[in-house]
Amino acid sequence: MRLNSIRIKVVMAFIAGTLLSVVLIVLIVCLALRSDVLARMDMSDMAQDLSTKIVIDREGRPVLETEDHPDIDWAFESLGREVAYRVVDGSGSVALLSDAGRQFWPDGLLPRGNGAERFDFERDGVIFFAATEPIAASDNTWFVQVAVSNRMMHLLHRVAMPLVGAGIALFTLVLLVAFGLCTWITLRYTLRPLQDVSTSAAGISLYSMHARLRTDAVPTEIAPLVGSFNRVLERLEQAYRAQQEFLGNAAHELKTPLAMIRAQVELGVDSEADRAALLKDVAYMSRQVQQLLLLAEASEATNYDFGTVRVREAADEAVGYLQRMAEGARVELAVSAEDDSLAWRADRGALFTLLKNLLENAIEHAPAGSAVSVEIAADTLCVRDHGPGVEAAQLALLFDRFWRGPHRRDLGAGLGLSICQEVARAHGWRLAAERAEPGLRFTLSAQKRRPREGGDPS
């Protein structure tokens, strides 16, 4: 939408600010005129300006020098009824006087202090604005007093206001045109890199996910946003590559048993051994498909239903489910907990799947006659076996999809630990493996961490 343009918004904000400033200036001037504030300020300026043109002679008397300013004499001579000045000392003795004469000044208008001051007085029904400005001499202090009638000041203001208004209008027009044009051009060149970035982003597809947006020409304020977008692209590319690799591995894993089943069907199932081999391949494929489905469900956070789950009960349920498998492998399963009533916030089915896969993996690697233990603490859960374990360099491969370690008793698909990792991430937990000497220890840390997007926020 055009009205949502940053360029237009900034220019409109500039115009609005300029017009608001002009309106406030006009209002302040109008209020000052109505309250005679400007008139009194003008009198102070007039008295101060006149005091700079008065010098003290050798006899200590003030003298007005107007050779360079003949307009001063003209103003006070021509407007003697409206404008007047005088120079007096602290006792009221007059040293200088304009053509208006002594009768212009009412009696008793003596300086009330040694500083500048403003005052008003009335003569013949006319109000006069007056101001006093001191002049320091070596042995005395003189005071310049200037007075102007209010009707004279109002006349001057009425004459000056149209000129002031025209000046404000001209200044506003120049400001709007000059600065508005500069603002528009500056924003145009500043925002042009954003248009280039937008064009580049629109061209990114599945076939060019390696592309990244340039940040060198982008404004500093926008660079963090573009950088975040590039990091999102990087994560998407990694996820896409992992998904492609996953699909390739899944196809590879299913291709061999399918080929064997096809060969056996073509040759015919004549013996009980052939039938058993065929059923074994079908069971292997069924297990792989089931694991793939579980992995897909674990990777989708919307499939989780979070609630309060007693960890000991979930562990006992998983142990009971795998008891027959453990007996067949002559492995003992043991569960211990600091507090049997300890509860975590989790999806009960997902937690059961995680524990089942960890225990199943431990049973498959545990030697006959050994034990697999489940230890439950406040924020951690550990599953340990006493098998041969893996090399330190292979610890990082345990959670990779389709990776199979040595010493396994079955022909699993290599997805069990990957499913455990996905479940842990969805809950905001951390699942890690370490060598236990002997065996392996898997530690599930349920400390407060941010769940994966789409999971339960609590």
C-alpha positions in Angstrom: 0.0 0.0 0.0 1.4 3.4 -1.0 0.4 5.2 2.2 2.5 2.6 4.1 5.7 3.8 2.5 8.5 4.8 4.9 9.5 7.6 2.5 6.0 9.1 2.5 5.7 8.7 6.3 9.0 10.5 7.0 8.2 13.3 4.6 4.7 13.7 6.0 6.1 13.8 9.5 8.6 16.5 8.4 5.7 18.6 6.9 3.5 18.1 10.0 6.4 19.1 12.3 7.1 22.2 10.2 3.5 23.3 10.1 3.1 22.6 13.8 6.1 24.7 14.6 4.8 27.6 12.5 1.4 27.4 14.2 3.0 27.4 17.7 5.2 30.4 16.8 2.2 32.4 15.5 0.2 31.5 18.6 3.0 32.6 20.9 3.4 35.9 19.0 -0.3 36.6 19.1 -0.5 35.9 22.9 2.5 38.0 23.5 1.0 40.9 21.5 -2.3 40.6 23.4 -0.6 40.7 26.8 1.8 43.5 25.8 4.8 41.2 26.6 6.5 42.1 23.3 6.0 45.8 23.9 7.6 45.6 27.3 10.5 43.5 25.9 10.9 46.1 23.1 11.2 48.9 25.7 14.0 47.0 27.5 15.8 46.5 24.3 15.3 50.2 23.4 16.6 51.4 26.7 19.6 49.1 26.5 20.4 50.2 23.0 20.1 53.9 23.9 22.4 53.4 26.9 25.2 52.2 24.6 25.1 55.6 22.8 25.6 57.6 25.9 29.1 58.4 27.1 30.3 60.1 30.3 32.4 63.3 29.6 35.3 64.6 31.6 33.0 66.3 34.1 31.2 63.1 34.8 28.1 64.2 32.8 26.3 61.9 30.3 26.4 62.9 26.7 24.3 61.4 23.8 26.3 60.7 20.7 24.0 60.4 17.7 26.4 61.4 14.8 26.3 57.9 13.4 22.6 57.5 14.2 20.6 60.6 13.1 17.4 58.6 13.1 17.4 58.7 16.9 17.1 62.4 17.1 14.5 62.4 14.3 12.4 59.8 16.1 12.3 61.6 19.4 11.8 65.1 17.8 9.0 64.0 15.4 7.2 61.8 17.9 7.6 63.9 21.0 4.0 63.1 22.2 4.5 59.4 21.9 8.2 58.7 22.5 10.6 60.3 25.0 13.8 59.6 26.9 15.7 61.2 29.8 18.9 60.5 31.8 18.7 61.0 35.5 20.7 60.2 38.6 19.5 58.4 41.7 18.2 61.6 43.2 16.1 62.5 40.1 18.4 65.2 38.8 18.0 65.3 35.0 21.1 65.4 32.8 19.7 64.7 29.4 16.1 65.2 28.1 14.4 64.6 24.8 12.2 67.3 23.1 9.1 66.0 24.9 10.3 68.0 27.9 10.0 67.6 31.6 6.2 67.7 31.5 6.2 64.4 29.7 7.4 62.6 32.8 5.1 62.4 35.9 6.6 63.2 39.2 8.0 60.5 41.3 9.3 58.2 38.4 12.7 57.8 40.1 14.8 54.6 39.7 13.9 52.2 42.5 17.3 50.3 42.4 20.6 50.1 40.7 19.5 47.6 38.0 17.4 47.5 34.9 13.7 47.6 35.4 10.4 48.0 33.4 7.4 50.0 34.5 4.2 51.7 33.1 2.6 55.0 33.7 -0.4 57.0 32.5 -0.5 60.5 31.1 -3.5 62.3 29.6 -5.4 58.9 29.6 -2.7 57.2 27.6 -0.7 54.3 28.9 3.1 54.5 28.4 5.5 51.5 28.6 8.8 52.5 30.0 12.1 50.9 30.9 15.2 52.0 32.9 18.8 51.0 32.1 21.7 52.0 34.4 25.0 53.5 33.3 27.9 53.2 35.7 30.2 56.2 36.0 33.3 56.7 38.2 31.6 58.6 41.0 27.9 58.3 40.1 25.3 56.0 38.5 23.1 57.4 35.8 19.8 55.9 34.5 18.5 56.0 31.0 14.7 56.0 31.0 12.7 55.5 27.7 8.9 55.6 27.3 6.7 54.8 24.4 2.9 55.0 24.3 0.9 51.8 24.0 -0.9 53.1 20.9 2.4 53.7 19.2 3.6 50.2 20.0 0.3 48.7 18.8 0.6 50.7 15.6 4.1 49.5 15.0 3.0 45.9 15.7 0.1 46.2 13.3 2.4 47.5 10.6 5.1 44.9 11.4 2.8 41.9 11.8 1.9 41.5 8.1 5.6 41.7 7.3 6.3 39.1 10.0 3.5 36.9 8.7 4.9 37.2 5.1 8.4 36.4 6.4 7.1 33.3 8.2 5.1 32.2 5.2 8.2 32.6 2.9 10.4 30.8 5.4 7.9 28.0 5.7 7.7 27.6 2.0 11.4 27.6 1.5 11.8 25.1 4.4 9.2 22.8 3.0 10.6 22.8 -0.5 14.3 22.7 0.3 14.3 20.3 3.2 11.3 18.3 1.9 13.1 17.7 -1.4 16.4 16.8 0.4 14.5 14.4 2.7 12.8 12.8 -0.3 16.0 12.4 -2.2 17.9 11.1 0.8 15.3 8.5 1.6 15.1 7.5 -2.0 18.8 6.6 -2.1 18.8 5.2 1.4 15.9 2.8 0.8 17.1 1.7 -2.7 19.2 -1.1 -1.2 16.1 -2.4 0.5 14.4 -2.8 -2.9 17.5 -4.7 -4.2 17.3 -6.9 -1.1 13.6 -7.5 -1.7 14.3 -8.5 -5.3 17.1 -10.8 -4.2 14.9 -12.4 -1.6 12.1 -13.0 -4.1 14.5 -14.9 -6.3 15.5 -17.5 -3.6 13.9 -20.9 -4.2 14.6 -24.5 -3.4 17.2 -24.5 -6.2 19.1 -21.5 -4.8 18.9 -21.9 -1.1 22.6 -21.3 -0.8 22.0 -17.6 -1.8 22.2 -15.0 0.9 21.2 -11.3 1.0 23.9 -8.7 0.9 24.2 -6.5 4.0 27.1 -4.2 2.9 24.9 -1.6 1.2 21.9 -1.9 3.6 21.3 0.9 6.1 22.8 0.2 9.5 19.3 0.1 11.2 18.1 -2.5 8.7 21.3 -4.6 8.6 20.3 -6.7 11.8 17.0 -7.6 10.1 18.7 -8.7 6.9 21.3 -10.6 9.0 18.5 -12.4 10.9 16.9 -13.3 7.6 20.2 -14.7 6.3 20.5 -16.9 9.4 16.9 -18.1 8.9 17.9 -19.0 5.3 20.9 -20.9 6.6 18.8 -22.9 9.1 16.2 -23.7 6.4 19.0 -24.8 4.0 20.4 -27.1 6.7 17.0 -28.5 7.5 16.3 -29.0 3.7 19.7 -30.8 3.2 19.0 -32.9 6.3 15.6 -33.8 5.0 17.0 -34.7 1.6 19.7 -36.8 3.2 17.0 -38.4 5.4 14.9 -39.3 2.4 17.9 -40.7 0.6 18.9 -42.8 3.6 15.3 -44.1 4.0 15.1 -45.1 0.4 18.5 -46.8 0.7 17.5 -48.7 3.8 14.2 -49.9 2.3 15.6 -50.8 -1.1 17.6 -53.8 0.1 14.8 -55.7 1.9 12.4 -54.9 -0.9 14.8 -56.4 -3.4 15.2 -59.5 -1.3 11.4 -59.9 -0.9 10.9 -59.5 -4.6 13.6 -62.1 -5.3 12.1 -64.6 -2.9 8.6 -64.0 -4.4 9.9 -64.5 -7.9 11.8 -67.7 -6.9 8.8 -69.0 -5.0 8.5 -69.9 -1.3 9.0 -73.6 -1.3 10.5 -74.3 2.1 9.9 -73.2 5.6 13.3 -71.5 5.7 12.4 -69.4 2.7 9.1 -68.4 4.4 10.9 -67.5 7.6 13.4 -65.4 5.7 10.5 -63.6 3.9 8.7 -62.9 7.1 11.9 -61.6 8.7 12.4 -59.1 5.8 8.8 -58.0 6.1 9.2 -57.5 9.9 12.4 -55.5 9.3 10.6 -53.3 6.8 7.6 -52.9 9.1 9.9 -51.8 11.9 11.6 -49.3 9.7 8.3 -47.8 8.5 7.1 -47.6 12.1 10.2 -45.9 13.2 9.9 -43.4 10.3 6.4 -42.6 11.3 7.4 -42.1 14.9 10.3 -39.8 13.8 7.9 -37.8 11.7 5.4 -37.5 14.6 8.2 -36.5 17.0 9.5 -33.8 14.7 6.1 -32.1 14.6 5.5 -30.2 17.8 1.8 -29.8 17.2 1.4 -33.6 17.9 2.2 -33.1 21.6 -0.3 -32.9 24.4 1.4 -31.5 27.4 0.4 -32.2 30.9 1.7 -33.2 34.3 3.4 -36.6 34.2 4.9 -38.6 37.1 8.3 -39.6 35.8 8.5 -42.8 38.0 5.2 -44.1 36.6 6.4 -43.5 33.0 9.7 -45.2 33.7 7.9 -48.2 35.3 5.6 -48.4 32.3 8.5 -48.5 29.8 10.4 -51.1 31.9 7.2 -53.3 32.0 6.8 -53.0 28.3 10.4 -54.2 27.6 10.6 -56.8 30.4 10.2 -59.8 28.1 12.9 -58.4 25.8 15.2 -57.9 28.8 14.6 -61.4 30.0 15.3 -62.8 26.5 18.7 -61.0 26.6 19.3 -61.9 30.3 19.5 -58.3 31.3 18.1 -56.9 34.5 16.1 -53.6 34.5 16.2 -51.4 37.6 14.5 -48.0 38.3 15.4 -45.7 41.2 14.0 -42.3 42.1 14.8 -39.7 44.7 11.1 -38.9 44.9 8.4 -41.3 43.5 5.9 -38.4 43.2 8.3 -36.2 41.1 6.3 -34.8 38.1 7.5 -33.1 34.9 5.5 -31.2 32.3 5.5 -33.4 29.3 3.5 -35.4 26.7 3.0 -38.7 28.4 3.1 -40.8 25.2 6.2 -39.0 23.9 8.0 -39.4 27.3 7.1 -43.2 27.2 8.5 -43.5 23.6 11.7 -41.7 24.7 12.3 -43.9 27.7 11.4 -47.1 25.7 13.9 -46.3 23.0 16.6 -45.5 25.4 16.0 -48.7 27.4 15.7 -50.7 24.2 19.0 -49.3 22.9 20.7 -50.1 26.3 19.3 -53.7 26.3 20.6 -54.3 22.8 24.1 -53.4 23.8 24.2 -54.7 27.3 26.0 -58.1 27.9 24.1 -61.0 29.3 24.0 -61.0 33.1 24.4 -57.2 33.4 22.0 -54.6 34.5 20.4 -51.5 32.8 19.5 -48.8 35.4 17.2 -45.8 35.3 18.0 -43.1 37.8 15.5 -40.3 38.3 16.4 -37.0 40.1 14.7 -33.6 40.4 15.7 -32.3 36.9 17.5 -35.2 35.3 16.9 -38.8 34.2 19.8 -41.2 33.5 19.8 -44.5 31.6 23.0 -46.5 31.9 24.1 -49.9 30.5 27.3 -51.8 31.2 28.0 -52.8 27.6 31.1 -52.2 25.5 30.0 -48.6 24.7 31.4 -46.7 21.7 34.5 -44.8 21.0 34.7 -41.2 22.1 34.8 -40.1 18.4 31.5 -41.9 17.8 29.5 -40.2 20.6 28.6 -37.4 18.2 27.1 -39.9 15.8 24.7 -41.6 18.3 21.8 -39.4 17.4 22.3 -39.4 13.7 19.6 -41.0 11.7 20.3 -44.5 10.4 23.6 -44.7 12.2 24.1 -48.1 13.9 26.6 -48.9 16.5 28.4 -52.2 16.9 27.4 -55.0 19.3 23.7 -54.8 18.4 21.5 -57.9 18.8 18.9 -56.8 16.2 18.8 -55.3 12.8 17.1 -52.0 13.8 16.7 -49.0 11.5 19.1 -46.8 13.5 16.3 -44.2 14.2 15.5 -44.9 17.9 18.0 -42.3 19.4 17.0 -39.8 16.7 13.4 -40.1 17.9 14.6 -39.5 21.5 16.5 -36.4 20.4 13.4 -35.0 18.6 11.2 -35.6 21.6 13.7 -33.9 23.9 14.0 -30.9 21.7 10.2 -30.5 21.5 10.0 -30.4 25.3 12.9 -28.0 25.7 15.0 -30.7 27.3 18.6 -31.7 26.6 19.6 -35.3 25.8 23.3 -36.1 25.9 25.5 -39.3 25.9 28.8 -40.0 27.6 31.0 -42.9 28.3 30.4 -44.6 31.6 33.4 -47.0 31.7 32.0 -49.5 31.2 29.0 -48.8 29.0 27.1 -45.6 28.1 25.1 -43.2 30.1 22.3 -41.2 28.5 21.3 -38.1 30.6 18.0 -36.3 30.0 18.1 -32.8 31.5 14.7 -31.3 32.1 15.8 -27.9 33.4 13.9 -24.8 32.3 14.7 -24.3 28.7 12.7 -22.7 25.8 10.8 -25.5 24.0 10.9 -25.7 20.2 8.6 -23.4 18.4 5.1 -24.8 18.5 5.6 -26.7 21.8 4.2 -26.0 25.2 5.5 -22.6 26.5 5.3 -23.5 30.1 
